[in-house]
């Protein structure tokens, strides 16, 4: 019969717990299995083993299991988010930004609203930046995102895009996971990380098959609530969530395309307005929860369904900012042309006073002002 000789230093007859560090445990010439869990040994980091011709195994403790679960949860989260939709992603490296000294008034209005926080009881927690195509909504929100990031007040962002970038930016599917990923990495919200990942690990990623509201509660609201219960407040600094291009969010269909033709008469095809309203309803639900400390900045064209939402359900808590002539877009267009012409003149060795001339600039600004309502950027007039 195999024998094991255990030498643990000076023998002790009592079974009391000692405050002294354990001496090394030595196992010599053991031919059978060792299972630490059966003997409640736990994790032995100072064991010295002699010749062993059997099976030796050690099972990790609770912390190791937790680390494995969190790592797997992070894999699920990354697989279901849209990194390219974040304002500073590589995918958006060529995205428009406001040229220096342009859009000053509108940026000041937005930043003033963000800075107000909860200090002004009359201040509304959602701002809707809207206007026709070509009025610079994405450029404005991209610039605001950069400014807020520098100030430490940007909590998260999502830039929808129907034509550029990855397909994950064209539907609602990745919205909540992308926001949750950013929130748990925010300097003032690091306590939420454990709760976000545990909610994902608990169901082995099944949360990503739930509707937007259920995802939001599990990955955003509940972690915020638990962090606040632990005494980690999140209201000290105003923070903002930015969502751009909501009108570019297309409908996500749930029918099987192979059988859709045979049941098309019975199944209603989901419209993009349905998903857009679902997102807006979710954000309205979010700001009504005391655990949600953020303001929400949204930009979109004034499409019918979105406009209807903000004039009905969201009216009481939304401040609308319409990009019209009150923000003097002609002055911004003139600054844009001056900057571009200066570059051309410098490259070609032309005196700016000679070319293109004041009258030509006025014509260009007038044309740009007229056609920007149709979504044509002033740069098109310069190079067309």
C-alpha positions as CSV (number, residue, x, y, z in Angstrom):
1,X,0.0,0.0,0.0
2,X,1.4,3.4,-0.9
3,X,2.3,5.8,1.9
4,X,2.7,9.5,2.1
5,X,5.0,11.2,4.5
6,X,4.0,14.8,5.3
7,X,6.6,16.9,7.0
8,X,5.3,20.3,7.9
9,X,8.1,21.5,10.1
10,X,7.8,21.3,13.9
11,X,4.7,19.1,14.8
12,X,1.8,20.9,16.6
13,X,-0.7,19.0,18.7
14,X,-3.3,21.7,19.0
15,X,-5.8,22.5,16.3
16,X,-6.0,26.2,16.9
17,X,-5.5,28.7,14.1
18,X,-2.1,30.2,14.1
19,X,-1.2,33.8,13.2
20,X,2.3,32.7,12.1
21,X,2.9,32.0,8.3
22,X,2.7,28.4,7.3
23,X,5.9,26.5,6.8
24,X,6.4,24.7,3.5
25,X,4.6,21.4,3.1
26,X,6.7,18.5,1.7
27,X,5.3,15.5,-0.1
28,X,7.7,12.6,-0.8
29,X,7.3,9.6,-3.0
30,X,3.5,9.7,-3.3
31,X,1.9,7.4,-5.9
32,X,-1.8,8.2,-5.5
33,X,-4.1,11.2,-6.3
34,X,-4.2,14.3,-4.2
35,X,-7.3,16.4,-4.2
36,X,-6.9,19.6,-2.1
37,X,-10.6,20.4,-2.1
38,X,-11.5,17.1,-0.3
39,X,-9.3,18.1,2.6
40,X,-10.2,21.8,2.6
41,X,-6.6,22.7,2.0
42,X,-7.5,25.5,-0.4
43,X,-4.7,26.9,-2.5
44,X,-1.1,25.9,-1.5
45,X,1.5,28.2,-2.9
46,X,4.4,27.0,-0.7
47,X,4.2,23.2,-1.3
48,X,7.4,21.2,-2.1
49,X,6.7,17.9,-3.9
50,X,9.1,14.9,-4.1
51,X,8.8,12.1,-6.6
52,X,5.2,11.7,-7.7
53,X,4.0,8.9,-9.9
54,X,0.3,9.5,-9.3
55,X,-2.2,12.3,-10.2
56,X,-1.9,15.6,-8.5
57,X,-4.5,18.3,-9.0
58,X,-5.4,21.6,-7.3
59,X,-8.7,23.4,-7.9
60,X,-8.8,27.2,-7.8
61,X,-10.7,29.1,-5.3
62,X,-13.7,31.5,-5.7
63,X,-11.5,34.4,-6.9
64,X,-10.2,32.3,-9.8
65,X,-13.6,31.2,-10.8
66,X,-14.8,34.8,-10.7
67,X,-11.9,35.9,-12.9
68,X,-12.8,33.2,-15.5
69,X,-16.5,34.3,-15.5
70,X,-15.6,37.9,-15.9
71,X,-13.2,37.2,-18.8
72,X,-15.9,35.2,-20.6
73,X,-18.4,37.9,-19.9
74,X,-16.1,40.5,-21.5
75,X,-15.8,38.3,-24.6
76,X,-19.6,38.2,-24.9
77,X,-19.8,42.0,-24.4
78,X,-17.1,42.8,-27.0
79,X,-18.7,40.4,-29.5
80,X,-22.1,42.3,-29.2
81,X,-20.9,45.9,-29.2
82,X,-20.0,48.3,-32.0
83,X,-16.6,49.8,-31.3
84,X,-16.7,51.9,-34.5
85,X,-19.7,53.8,-33.2
86,X,-17.8,55.4,-30.3
87,X,-16.9,59.0,-31.0
88,X,-13.1,58.5,-31.0
89,X,-12.9,55.2,-32.8
90,X,-10.5,54.6,-35.7
91,X,-13.6,54.1,-37.9
92,X,-14.5,57.7,-37.3
93,X,-11.1,59.2,-37.9
94,X,-12.3,61.1,-40.9
95,X,-15.6,62.1,-39.4
96,X,-16.4,65.9,-39.7
97,X,-15.7,68.2,-36.8
98,X,-16.4,71.9,-36.4
99,X,-13.7,74.0,-37.8
100,X,-12.2,76.4,-35.2
101,X,-14.2,79.5,-34.6
102,X,-17.3,78.0,-36.3
103,X,-20.5,76.9,-34.7
104,X,-19.4,78.8,-31.6
105,X,-22.9,79.9,-30.5
106,X,-24.5,76.5,-30.8
107,X,-21.6,74.8,-29.0
108,X,-21.9,77.3,-26.2
109,X,-25.6,76.6,-25.9
110,X,-25.0,72.8,-25.7
111,X,-22.1,73.1,-23.2
112,X,-24.1,75.4,-21.0
113,X,-27.0,72.9,-20.9
114,X,-24.5,70.1,-20.0
115,X,-22.8,72.1,-17.3
116,X,-26.2,73.0,-15.7
117,X,-26.5,69.5,-14.4
118,X,-29.2,69.2,-11.7
119,X,-28.5,72.7,-10.4
120,X,-31.3,74.1,-12.3
121,X,-34.6,72.4,-11.4
122,X,-36.2,73.7,-14.7
123,X,-33.4,72.3,-16.8
124,X,-34.5,69.3,-19.0
125,X,-32.4,66.2,-19.1
126,X,-32.7,65.5,-22.9
127,X,-31.5,67.8,-25.6
128,X,-32.6,67.2,-29.2
129,X,-30.3,68.8,-31.8
130,X,-32.1,68.8,-35.1
131,X,-32.2,70.4,-38.5
132,X,-32.2,69.5,-42.2
133,X,-29.4,67.5,-43.8
134,X,-26.2,69.5,-44.2
135,X,-26.6,71.6,-41.1
136,X,-23.6,70.0,-39.4
137,X,-25.3,68.0,-36.7
138,X,-22.7,65.2,-36.7
139,X,-19.8,67.6,-36.8
140,X,-21.3,69.5,-33.8
141,X,-21.8,66.4,-31.7
142,X,-18.4,65.0,-32.6
143,X,-16.8,68.3,-31.4
144,X,-19.0,68.3,-28.3
145,X,-17.9,64.7,-27.6
146,X,-14.2,65.6,-27.8
147,X,-14.7,68.7,-25.6
148,X,-16.6,66.6,-22.9
149,X,-14.0,63.9,-23.0
150,X,-11.3,66.4,-22.3
151,X,-13.3,67.8,-19.4
152,X,-14.0,64.3,-18.1
153,X,-17.8,64.6,-18.4
154,X,-18.4,62.3,-21.4
155,X,-19.9,59.0,-20.1
156,X,-20.6,57.3,-23.5
157,X,-21.4,58.0,-27.1
158,X,-22.9,56.1,-30.1
159,X,-22.8,57.5,-33.6
160,X,-25.2,55.7,-35.9
161,X,-24.4,55.7,-39.6
162,X,-26.5,54.2,-42.4
163,X,-23.8,54.5,-45.1
164,X,-20.4,54.7,-43.6
165,X,-18.6,52.3,-41.3
166,X,-19.6,48.9,-40.0
167,X,-23.0,47.3,-40.2
168,X,-23.3,47.3,-36.4
169,X,-23.8,51.1,-36.6
170,X,-26.9,50.8,-38.7
171,X,-29.3,49.1,-36.2
172,X,-30.2,49.2,-32.5
173,X,-28.6,45.8,-31.8
174,X,-25.3,47.0,-30.4
175,X,-26.5,50.2,-28.8
176,X,-26.9,49.1,-25.1
177,X,-23.8,46.9,-25.0
178,X,-21.7,49.7,-26.5
179,X,-23.0,52.2,-23.9
180,X,-22.5,49.7,-21.1
181,X,-18.9,49.0,-22.1
182,X,-18.0,52.7,-22.0
183,X,-19.8,53.4,-18.8
184,X,-17.9,50.7,-16.8
185,X,-14.6,52.1,-18.1
186,X,-15.4,55.7,-17.1
187,X,-13.1,57.0,-14.4
188,X,-16.0,57.8,-12.1
189,X,-17.9,54.6,-12.6
190,X,-15.3,51.9,-12.3
191,X,-17.4,50.3,-9.5
192,X,-20.0,49.3,-12.1
193,X,-17.6,47.0,-14.0
194,X,-18.1,44.0,-11.7
195,X,-21.9,44.3,-11.8
196,X,-22.0,44.7,-15.6
197,X,-19.9,41.6,-16.2
198,X,-21.6,39.5,-13.5
199,X,-25.0,40.2,-15.1
200,X,-23.7,39.0,-18.4
201,X,-21.9,35.9,-17.0
202,X,-24.9,34.9,-15.0
203,X,-26.9,34.0,-18.1
204,X,-23.9,33.1,-20.2
205,X,-24.6,36.0,-22.6
206,X,-28.4,35.3,-23.0
207,X,-29.0,39.0,-22.0
208,X,-28.0,40.0,-25.6
209,X,-31.1,38.2,-27.0
210,X,-33.4,40.3,-24.8
211,X,-35.2,43.5,-25.8
212,X,-33.5,46.9,-25.4
213,X,-35.2,47.6,-22.1
214,X,-34.2,44.3,-20.4
215,X,-30.6,44.8,-21.7
216,X,-30.5,48.3,-20.3
217,X,-31.8,47.3,-16.9
218,X,-29.3,44.5,-16.6
219,X,-26.2,46.1,-18.0
220,X,-26.7,49.8,-17.1
221,X,-29.4,50.6,-14.5
222,X,-28.8,47.7,-12.1
223,X,-25.0,48.2,-12.0
224,X,-25.6,51.9,-11.3
225,X,-28.0,51.1,-8.5
226,X,-25.6,48.6,-6.9
227,X,-22.7,51.0,-7.1
228,X,-24.8,53.7,-5.4
229,X,-25.9,51.2,-2.7
230,X,-22.3,50.6,-2.0
231,X,-21.8,54.3,-1.4
232,X,-20.1,55.1,-4.7
233,X,-22.1,58.1,-5.8
234,X,-22.0,59.2,-9.4
235,X,-23.8,62.6,-9.2
236,X,-20.8,64.8,-8.3
237,X,-19.8,65.7,-11.8
238,X,-22.3,66.3,-14.7
239,X,-22.0,63.6,-17.3
240,X,-23.4,63.3,-20.8
241,X,-24.4,60.4,-23.1
242,X,-24.3,61.4,-26.8
243,X,-26.3,59.7,-29.5
244,X,-25.9,61.0,-33.1
245,X,-27.7,60.1,-36.3
246,X,-30.8,58.5,-34.7
247,X,-32.6,59.0,-38.0
248,X,-30.0,56.7,-39.7
249,X,-30.9,53.8,-37.4
250,X,-32.6,51.2,-39.6
251,X,-35.1,48.5,-38.6
252,X,-33.9,45.2,-37.3
253,X,-36.0,42.4,-38.8
254,X,-36.7,39.2,-36.8
255,X,-38.4,37.0,-39.4
256,X,-36.6,34.2,-41.2
257,X,-35.9,35.4,-44.7
258,X,-36.4,31.9,-46.1
259,X,-40.0,31.7,-45.0
260,X,-40.9,35.4,-45.0
261,X,-42.5,35.3,-48.5
262,X,-45.0,32.6,-47.4
263,X,-46.1,34.5,-44.3
264,X,-45.6,38.1,-45.5
265,X,-49.3,38.6,-45.5
266,X,-49.6,37.7,-41.8
267,X,-46.4,39.3,-40.4
268,X,-46.0,43.0,-40.3
269,X,-42.6,44.2,-41.5
270,X,-40.9,46.3,-38.9
271,X,-40.2,49.9,-39.9
272,X,-37.2,52.0,-38.9
273,X,-39.5,54.4,-37.1
274,X,-40.4,51.5,-34.7
275,X,-36.8,51.0,-33.6
276,X,-36.2,54.7,-33.4
277,X,-39.2,55.1,-31.1
278,X,-38.1,52.1,-29.0
279,X,-34.7,53.8,-28.5
280,X,-36.3,57.1,-27.6
281,X,-38.7,55.4,-25.2
282,X,-35.8,53.6,-23.6
283,X,-33.9,56.9,-23.0
284,X,-37.1,58.5,-21.5
285,X,-37.3,55.5,-19.2
286,X,-33.7,55.9,-18.2
287,X,-33.8,59.6,-17.2
288,X,-36.8,58.9,-15.0
289,X,-34.8,56.5,-12.9
290,X,-33.0,58.2,-9.9
291,X,-30.0,55.8,-10.4
292,X,-29.3,57.2,-13.9
293,X,-27.2,60.4,-13.4
294,X,-26.7,61.3,-17.0
295,X,-28.1,63.8,-19.5
296,X,-28.7,62.7,-23.0
297,X,-27.8,64.6,-26.1
298,X,-29.5,63.3,-29.3
299,X,-29.1,64.5,-32.9
300,X,-31.2,63.6,-35.9
301,X,-33.1,65.0,-38.8
302,X,-36.6,66.1,-37.9
303,X,-38.2,63.0,-39.3
304,X,-41.9,62.5,-38.7
305,X,-41.8,59.7,-36.1
306,X,-38.9,61.4,-34.1
307,X,-40.6,64.8,-34.2
308,X,-43.9,63.3,-33.0
309,X,-42.1,61.6,-30.0
310,X,-40.5,64.9,-28.9
311,X,-43.7,66.8,-29.3
312,X,-45.7,64.2,-27.2
313,X,-44.1,61.7,-24.9
314,X,-40.8,63.4,-24.5
315,X,-42.0,67.0,-24.6
316,X,-41.8,67.6,-20.8
317,X,-38.2,66.6,-20.4
318,X,-36.7,67.7,-23.8
319,X,-35.0,70.9,-24.8
320,X,-35.0,71.3,-28.6
321,X,-32.2,73.0,-30.4
322,X,-33.0,73.6,-34.1
323,X,-30.1,74.6,-36.4
324,X,-31.7,77.4,-38.3
325,X,-30.6,80.9,-39.3
326,X,-30.6,82.2,-35.8
327,X,-27.1,80.6,-35.4
328,X,-25.9,82.6,-38.4
329,X,-24.7,79.7,-40.6
330,X,-23.6,82.2,-43.3
331,X,-20.9,83.5,-41.1
332,X,-19.6,80.0,-40.4
333,X,-19.7,79.2,-44.1
334,X,-17.7,82.3,-44.9
335,X,-15.1,81.3,-42.3
336,X,-14.9,77.9,-43.9
337,X,-14.3,79.3,-47.4
338,X,-11.7,81.7,-46.1
339,X,-9.8,78.8,-44.5
340,X,-9.9,76.6,-47.6
341,X,-9.0,79.4,-50.0
342,X,-6.0,80.4,-47.8
343,X,-4.7,76.8,-48.1
344,X,-5.1,76.8,-51.9
345,X,-3.4,80.2,-52.2
346,X,-0.5,79.2,-50.1
347,X,0.0,75.9,-52.0
348,X,-0.1,77.7,-55.4
349,X,1.7,80.9,-54.4
350,X,-1.3,83.1,-55.0
351,X,-2.0,86.3,-53.1
352,X,-5.3,85.9,-51.1
353,X,-6.2,89.5,-51.8
354,X,-6.1,88.8,-55.6
355,X,-8.0,85.5,-55.8
356,X,-10.8,84.6,-55.7
357,X,-12.0,88.0,-54.8
358,X,-14.7,89.3,-52.5
359,X,-17.6,89.1,-54.9
360,X,-16.9,85.4,-55.7
361,X,-16.8,84.5,-52.0
362,X,-20.2,86.2,-51.5
363,X,-21.7,84.2,-54.4
364,X,-20.3,81.0,-52.9
365,X,-21.7,81.8,-49.5
366,X,-25.1,82.6,-50.9
367,X,-25.3,79.4,-53.0
368,X,-24.1,77.3,-50.0
369,X,-26.8,78.9,-47.8
370,X,-29.5,78.2,-50.3
371,X,-28.5,74.6,-51.0
372,X,-27.5,73.5,-47.5
373,X,-31.2,72.9,-46.9
374,X,-30.9,70.1,-49.4
375,X,-28.0,68.5,-47.6
376,X,-25.1,69.8,-49.8
377,X,-22.0,70.7,-47.8
378,X,-20.4,74.0,-48.7
379,X,-17.2,72.1,-49.6
380,X,-19.0,70.8,-52.6
381,X,-19.2,74.3,-54.0
382,X,-15.5,74.8,-53.6
383,X,-14.4,71.8,-55.5
384,X,-17.3,71.2,-57.9
